[in-house]
Amino acid sequence: MDKRVAIIGSGNAFFKDEGIGLYAGKYIKENYQFEPDVVDVVDGGTLGFKLMPLLQEYDEVIIVNSSSDDNEKSYGKISVKTTDEFLDGSLVKKTANEVEIAEMLQICSLTEAMAETTVISIVPEDIIAVEVALSQSMKDNWEKYIYTIMQKIESLDISFSKKEQEFSLEKILDIFANPSIEFNRGF
């Protein structure tokens, strides 16, 4: 396989559930290895316009994030969307991160070179509280969220296996809550 693939963990770790894309990216980076070795896991944070080069340098991009929904009963709902599906106009944009991703996908879709992009989102329960944590609905759907991301990777003919030492979700949250040089400030 000659394709280059990026998994971009996107979100803001300071606003509770909005950080879930970052946590998922870090979790995958620490817990899985890929064959062939063509996958880069990137801290997308709240990159905004800095997301553009990533969408142009890779062949396949998987953005993992939270994505708002006006239906209160949909907390934890996971969606997998292509660029066109993500931009179809029905997206509820409640955070700067959601707006920036949509804007970058719109701008890059007008260029000649843009990665095949998939956005894997989970509907957050709490994006208001200022804390590095996840609500119970996010924790309850964590394994399903990771499984959905790994299924997408597998669909690209990339095999993966678990690394020997596991980083738990709790350890990932602790790394983001207590950034250090050892963990490159989180990622």
Buried (B, 14 or more C-beta within 10 A) or exposed (E): EEBBBBBBBBBBBBBBBBBBBBBBBBBBBBBBEBEEEBBBBBBBBBBBEEBBEBBBEBBBBBBBBBBBBEEEEBBBBBBBBEBEEBBEEEBEBBBEBBEBBBBBBEBBEEEEEBBBBBBBBBBBBBBEEEEBBBBEBBBEBBEEBBEBBBEBBEEBEBEBEEEEEEBEBEEBBEBBEEBEEEBEEBB
